[in-house]
Amino acid sequence: MTSLFVKSLLNSTRRSRIAICTVSSFQRLLSSANFYRSDVTCAFAWSKKLNTSAPLQKRWLYTETDQDMSQHIEKEIMNEKKMSSSDSTFFKNWKLHQDGCEVSMTRSEGNETITVEFNVNNATDLVEEDYKSEEAMPQMICRPPFIVEIRKPSGKKIRISCQFLSEYEADDGDESEVRDKFEIVNFSVYQKELSPATYVCSGETMDGEMYEKLMDMLDERKIDNEFANELINLSTGYEHKEYIKFLSELKSFVDEK
């Protein structure tokens, strides 16, 4: 009887110790969970003060390369501004409209309206004479493809696409012969608006005499070599201004933090 009582007492003591250990372990678990929750709450509160969606993850990205590039662009802008070009009065009778790199010019000739359109993007070349002197700074000229549109009072139009000849092509041949500075690429005739369904005649495949008559038509409307030279000067100056604007926009992008 005594031994049974002792065994019962020992078993009761073991269960009490297990229960105490279990309660202690659970309390420690709750304590660590509360500590973690308080850390998260604190970090979230700081993230709201910093106005960020993710706690403590945002950082500025402005490298040493960015700084060097910004300084280089600044020097480039200063150098480009020194290379100013003079404004020509040749186009004083033309109404100019500029939209970024696109330029259109319009004037009236009798009962016709003549419009010239061009874009200065990807149209620059080095002046060949610059290579003759090692000390000379390389100069850029702009020779963009251009379109001549002639509109009649009825609204019917002829649209002639032209491109400049290279210096070698323009100078090739007899020195006493006047060489054209540009050539006709293609042309089309249409009413109101040009559409993909409009027929386009290629300059390479058209009849030779027709080609010469088209060039004479342009010449009579003062779209000639003098016009071509002045258009190059105008395009070169305008492209230069657009390049400076581009550099300023690039520097603004690089400097943004």
Buried (B, 14 or more C-beta within 10 A) or exposed (E): EEEEEEEEEEEEEEEEEEEEEEEEEEEEEEEEEEEEEEEEEEEEEEBEEEEEEEBEEEEEEEEEEBEEBBEEBBEBBEEBEEEEEEEEEBBEEBEEEEEEBEBBBBBEEEEEBBBBBBBBEEBBEEEEEEEEEEEEEEEBBBBBBBBBBBBEEEEEBBBBBBBBBEBEEBEEEEEEEEEBBBBBBBBBBBEEEBEEEEEBBEBEEBEEEEBEEBBEBBEEBEBBBEBBEBBBBBBBBBBBBBBBEEBEEBBEEBBEE
